[in-house]
């Protein structure tokens, strides 16, 4: 069976975050960039773990963690954008993480309702 849409999107987003991390490092932004790298790549890792969940409760727990990581990533992106620490536009990443948050919220809600 192939990957789900959320698996594909969260993986692609992690790759975008890695590229953004490199750009931030070039601008000597080390603290927020590491926070962003950690949370932004953790989304997909938790989605992957959810796919191998031992139960529906395990699946919901991992997807909920992915959702929390996505929200944290949104926070770091907003902070970078509003603080203007670096001259890098993160609006595309903000839009994508908003969509990922919506998808994860929907997945968690739908799964909980079907339990």
N, C-alpha and C positions, 0 to 999 in steps of 0.2 A: 504494500500500500504506500502511496506517495505521501509527501508532507502536506500538512494542512496549510491553509492560507496564513494562519497566525504563526506557524513555524517558519514559513518562508519570509513573511514580513519582519518578524523579530530577528531573524538571521541577517537579512539585508540591512536592517536598521543597525545591528551590531557592527557590521562592516562600515557603515556610514560614520558611526561613533568613533571607530578606530581611526578613520581618515581625519575626522575632526580633531581627535586627540593629538595626532601628529602635527596638525596645523597650530594647535594651541601651544604645543611644546616649542615649535619654531618661534612663537611670539613670547617665549619664556613665561608662559602661564602654566604653573606646575600643580598648584593645589586643586583648583576647580577641575582642571583637566583629568586628574586622577580619580576624583569623585565621579565625574561624568563617565569615564571609561568603565569604572567598576559597576555602576548602576545600569548603564546603557547596554553592556554586554550580558549582564545578569538576567535581563528580561528573557532573552532567547534560551539561556541555559535552563531557566525554570520552566519555560514552555516545553522544552525537550524532556525534562524530567517528568512533567505532568503526563506526557504521552506514554510513559512507562509506569504510570501510577498503579499501585497494587489494588486500589479500590477507588470508587467514585469520590470518597472523602479525601483520599490522597491526591487525586486529580484536582479537586477544588482547592485544596490547600496550596498546591504548587502554582496553580493559575492565579490564586490570590496573591501569592508572593510576587509573581511576575507583574501583576497589576500594581502592586506597591512599588516595585522597582521602576516601573514605567513612570509612575507619578513622581518618584524621586528624580528621575532623569529629566522630567519636564521642569522640575524646580531648578536644577543646575543649569539647564538651557536658558530658562527665563532670567536667572541671575546673571549669566554671561551676557545675555542680550541687553538687559537693563543697566548693568554696571558699566558697559562699554570698556571693559578691561582690555579687550583685543578688538581689532578692526575686522571681525569675521561675522558674516551674516549667518545666523542659526535659524532663520525662519522656516526653512524647509524641514529641518530636523524637528522643530517644534510642531509643525503641522503633522508630521509622520507619527510622533510620539502621542499626540492627541488622538489620532485614529487608532493607534495600538491600544491606548487606554480604553477607548470605547469598545473595541473588539473584546478585550479581556474582561471588561465589566459585564458585557453581554454574555460571554461564555460562562462566567462564574454564576451569574444570575439564572440563566437558563438551566444549567446543570443542577443547581440547588433546587430549583422548582421541580425538576423531574425526579428528585430523590424521594 
